Amino acid sequence: MKKGICFGSLPGKLSPKEKFQLAKDAGFDGVEIGTIENKDEARAVIEAAKSAGMRIPSIMGGLHWQCPLSSPDAETRAKCLANVERSLELAQEAGADTVLLVPAVVNDQITYEDALKRSKAEIKKLAASARKRKVFIGLENVWNKFLLSPVEFAEYVDGFGCDYIQAYFDVGNILLYGYPQHWIRTLGKRIKKVHVKDFNTNLRQFVWLLEGNVPWVEVTKALKDIGYNDFITAELPPYPAFPEQMVYDTSKHLDKIIASA
């Protein structure tokens, strides 16, 4: 497996080139970036990655929380679709093969049934573009009160009937309501990318790697059992002091996790 880290996990005071170089020096294989609407800015970030010899394996979508595909407002859904289209375009430009997408949000104004219906209809509209660009759309499990079991998640993904609409599995997000090793085995080959962070079940909050209750040996074994050999990307905040150290520590923690099974 390959080690990745999110662009937002790197110290904010650094330039893009310095961020990619820090990730390289710490032993990472790639950096996941967010969706960049401005094309000049995007080109500069891509060039910064190339100059540091770093891959950009994936793109994190930008509007899926503010403008969810489950919204009752057609204009809101259209904004999200346009943003995902830009994410797919950026992925192709950057050499990334996956775009992360939160498929829907359920809240007091959006029912579960409506979230299913609307999100399926909207995501289907993205299939042709994903296929054309040869970029996967990875639907992520998040705290959105939606797709709450691995069986349902797998059926939802399969329902699109498109090889380019798959899963982006987040290990830490599951601990509040499930077991990551179970989800991994159920989703199997549908998993195109993996996010990692740890979670303290007593405090009910996210923590840095190896500080929480994620069963890392079981998680790693499950990933290896399904033949996963792609990026596991750390999605963590920098330390309040000496933020560069978090990057080095996380790289070492990922080494331990990958070698644990």
C-alpha positions as CSV (number, residue, x, y, z in Angstrom):
1,M,0.0,0.0,0.0
2,K,1.1,3.6,-0.6
3,K,1.2,6.4,1.9
4,G,-0.8,9.6,1.3
5,I,-1.6,12.7,3.2
6,C,-4.2,15.4,2.6
7,F,-3.0,18.9,1.5
8,G,-4.9,20.4,4.4
9,S,-2.9,18.3,6.9
10,L,0.3,20.1,5.9
11,P,1.3,23.3,7.7
12,G,-0.7,26.2,6.4
13,K,2.3,28.7,6.6
14,L,4.1,26.8,3.8
15,S,3.8,27.4,0.1
16,P,2.4,24.6,-2.1
17,K,5.9,23.7,-3.2
18,E,7.1,23.6,0.4
19,K,4.1,21.5,1.4
20,F,4.8,18.9,-1.3
21,Q,8.5,18.8,-0.4
22,L,7.7,18.3,3.3
23,A,5.5,15.4,2.4
24,K,8.2,13.9,0.2
25,D,10.9,14.3,2.8
26,A,8.6,12.6,5.4
27,G,8.3,9.6,3.2
28,F,4.8,10.0,1.6
29,D,4.1,8.7,-1.8
30,G,1.3,11.3,-2.6
31,V,-0.8,14.2,-1.5
32,E,-4.5,14.5,-1.9
33,I,-5.6,18.0,-2.9
34,G,-9.0,19.7,-2.7
35,T,-11.0,20.9,-5.7
36,I,-9.4,24.1,-7.1
37,E,-11.8,26.2,-9.3
38,N,-9.2,28.7,-10.5
39,K,-7.3,27.1,-13.3
40,D,-4.2,29.2,-12.9
41,E,-4.0,28.3,-9.2
42,A,-4.6,24.6,-10.1
43,R,-1.7,24.6,-12.6
44,A,0.6,26.2,-10.0
45,V,-0.3,23.5,-7.4
46,I,0.2,20.7,-10.0
47,E,3.6,22.1,-11.0
48,A,4.6,22.3,-7.3
49,A,3.8,18.7,-6.9
50,K,5.8,17.7,-10.0
51,S,8.8,19.8,-8.9
52,A,8.8,17.9,-5.6
53,G,8.4,14.5,-7.3
54,M,5.0,13.9,-5.6
55,R,1.9,12.2,-7.0
56,I,-1.6,13.7,-6.6
57,P,-3.6,10.4,-6.4
58,S,-7.0,11.9,-5.5
59,I,-9.1,15.0,-5.4
60,M,-11.4,15.9,-2.5
61,G,-14.7,17.4,-3.6
62,G,-15.6,20.8,-2.4
63,L,-19.4,21.5,-2.3
64,H,-21.0,18.3,-1.3
65,W,-21.8,19.4,2.2
66,Q,-22.9,23.0,1.5
67,C,-24.8,22.0,-1.7
68,P,-25.7,18.3,-1.3
69,L,-27.0,16.2,-4.1
70,S,-29.9,15.4,-1.9
71,S,-31.1,19.0,-1.7
72,P,-34.7,19.6,-2.7
73,D,-33.5,22.7,-4.6
74,A,-32.5,21.9,-8.2
75,E,-30.2,24.9,-8.4
76,T,-28.3,23.7,-5.3
77,R,-27.9,20.2,-6.8
78,A,-26.7,21.7,-10.0
79,K,-24.0,23.7,-8.2
80,C,-22.7,20.5,-6.7
81,L,-22.7,18.7,-10.0
82,A,-20.7,21.5,-11.6
83,N,-18.2,21.3,-8.8
84,V,-17.8,17.5,-9.2
85,E,-17.3,18.1,-13.0
86,R,-14.5,20.5,-12.1
87,S,-13.1,17.9,-9.7
88,L,-13.1,15.3,-12.5
89,E,-11.4,17.8,-14.8
90,L,-8.8,18.7,-12.2
91,A,-8.1,15.0,-11.5
92,Q,-7.4,14.4,-15.2
93,E,-5.1,17.4,-15.3
94,A,-3.2,16.3,-12.1
95,G,-2.9,12.6,-13.0
96,A,-5.3,11.6,-10.2
97,D,-7.6,8.6,-10.7
98,T,-10.2,9.3,-8.0
99,V,-12.5,12.1,-6.9
100,L,-14.0,11.9,-3.4
101,L,-17.8,12.7,-3.2
102,V,-20.2,12.7,-0.3
103,P,-23.2,11.2,-2.0
104,A,-26.0,12.8,0.0
105,V,-26.9,14.5,3.3
106,V,-30.0,13.5,5.4
107,N,-31.3,16.2,7.9
108,D,-34.6,17.4,9.4
109,Q,-35.5,18.9,6.0
110,I,-34.3,16.0,3.8
111,T,-35.7,12.5,4.3
112,Y,-33.7,9.3,3.8
113,E,-36.0,8.3,1.0
114,D,-35.5,11.6,-0.8
115,A,-31.8,11.5,-0.3
116,L,-31.7,8.1,-2.0
117,K,-33.8,9.1,-4.9
118,R,-32.2,12.5,-5.6
119,S,-28.6,11.4,-5.1
120,K,-29.0,8.4,-7.3
121,A,-30.5,10.5,-10.1
122,E,-27.8,13.2,-9.8
123,I,-24.8,10.9,-9.5
124,K,-25.9,8.9,-12.6
125,K,-25.5,12.2,-14.5
126,L,-21.8,12.1,-13.7
127,A,-21.1,8.6,-15.0
128,A,-20.4,9.5,-18.6
129,S,-17.9,12.2,-17.6
130,A,-16.1,9.9,-15.1
131,R,-15.9,7.2,-17.8
132,K,-14.6,9.7,-20.4
133,R,-11.9,11.0,-18.2
134,K,-11.1,7.6,-16.7
135,V,-11.4,9.0,-13.2
136,F,-13.3,7.1,-10.4
137,I,-15.9,8.8,-8.3
138,G,-15.3,7.5,-4.8
139,L,-18.4,7.8,-2.6
140,E,-17.3,8.3,1.0
141,N,-18.9,7.1,4.2
142,V,-19.3,10.1,6.5
143,W,-21.5,11.3,9.3
144,N,-24.3,12.2,7.0
145,K,-27.0,9.9,8.4
146,F,-27.0,8.0,5.1
147,L,-26.0,4.5,4.0
148,L,-25.5,3.3,7.6
149,S,-24.6,-0.3,6.9
150,P,-21.9,-1.8,4.6
151,V,-24.5,-4.0,2.9
152,E,-26.6,-1.0,2.0
153,F,-23.5,0.9,0.9
154,A,-22.5,-1.9,-1.4
155,E,-25.9,-2.2,-2.9
156,Y,-26.1,1.6,-3.4
157,V,-22.7,1.6,-5.3
158,D,-23.7,-1.5,-7.4
159,G,-27.0,0.2,-8.3
160,F,-25.2,2.7,-10.6
161,G,-24.0,-0.1,-12.8
162,C,-20.9,1.9,-13.6
163,D,-17.3,0.8,-13.0
164,Y,-16.3,4.4,-12.4
165,I,-18.6,4.9,-9.5
166,Q,-17.2,3.1,-6.5
167,A,-16.3,3.7,-2.8
168,Y,-13.9,5.9,-0.9
169,F,-13.6,4.2,2.5
170,D,-12.9,6.3,5.6
171,V,-11.7,4.0,8.4
172,G,-12.1,6.5,11.3
173,N,-15.6,7.6,10.3
174,I,-17.1,4.1,10.9
175,L,-16.2,3.6,14.6
176,L,-19.3,5.5,15.8
177,Y,-21.6,3.0,14.3
178,G,-19.7,0.0,13.0
179,Y,-16.5,-2.0,12.5
180,P,-14.1,-0.9,9.8
181,Q,-12.8,-4.4,9.1
182,H,-16.4,-5.6,8.4
183,W,-17.1,-2.7,6.1
184,I,-13.8,-3.4,4.2
185,R,-14.7,-7.0,3.5
186,T,-18.2,-6.2,2.5
187,L,-17.2,-3.4,0.1
188,G,-14.3,-5.4,-1.2
189,K,-13.1,-4.4,-4.7
190,R,-15.5,-1.5,-4.7
191,I,-13.0,0.4,-2.5
192,K,-10.8,2.6,-4.7
193,K,-9.2,4.8,-2.0
194,V,-8.9,4.8,1.8
195,H,-8.8,7.7,4.3
196,V,-7.4,7.1,7.7
197,K,-7.7,8.9,11.0
198,D,-8.2,7.5,14.5
199,F,-11.2,7.8,16.8
200,N,-11.5,7.7,20.5
201,T,-14.8,5.9,21.3
202,N,-14.8,7.1,24.9
203,L,-14.4,10.8,24.1
204,R,-16.3,10.3,20.8
205,Q,-13.8,12.4,18.9
206,F,-11.2,12.1,16.2
207,V,-7.6,11.8,17.3
208,W,-4.2,11.3,15.6
209,L,-3.2,7.9,14.4
210,L,-2.5,5.2,17.1
211,E,-4.2,7.4,19.8
212,G,-7.7,6.0,19.4
213,N,-9.6,2.7,19.2
214,V,-9.3,1.8,15.5
215,P,-8.3,-1.9,15.4
216,W,-5.4,-1.3,13.0
217,V,-4.2,-4.9,12.7
218,E,-7.7,-6.1,11.8
219,V,-8.1,-3.2,9.4
220,T,-4.8,-3.9,7.6
221,K,-5.5,-7.6,7.4
222,A,-8.9,-6.9,5.9
223,L,-7.4,-4.5,3.3
224,K,-4.8,-7.1,2.3
225,D,-7.4,-9.8,2.2
226,I,-9.4,-7.9,-0.4
227,G,-6.3,-7.2,-2.4
228,Y,-6.2,-3.5,-1.7
229,N,-2.8,-2.1,-2.8
230,D,-3.5,1.6,-3.3
231,F,-3.3,4.8,-1.2
232,I,-4.2,5.0,2.4
233,T,-4.4,8.8,2.9
234,A,-4.1,10.4,6.3
235,E,-6.8,13.1,6.9
236,L,-5.6,14.8,10.1
237,P,-5.1,18.3,11.5
238,P,-1.6,19.6,12.1
239,Y,-0.3,19.7,15.6
240,P,-0.9,23.1,17.3
241,A,2.8,23.4,17.9
242,F,5.5,22.2,15.5
243,P,3.0,21.2,12.7
244,E,5.7,19.8,10.6
245,Q,6.3,17.1,13.2
246,M,2.8,15.7,12.7
247,V,3.7,14.9,9.1
248,Y,6.8,12.9,10.1
249,D,4.9,11.2,12.9
250,T,2.0,10.2,10.7
251,S,4.3,8.8,8.1
252,K,5.9,6.5,10.7
253,H,2.5,5.6,12.1
254,L,1.4,4.5,8.6
255,D,4.5,2.4,8.2
256,K,3.6,0.6,11.4
257,I,-0.1,0.2,10.3
258,I,0.8,-1.2,6.9
259,A,3.4,-3.6,8.3
260,S,1.0,-4.8,11.1
261,A,-0.6,-7.7,9.2
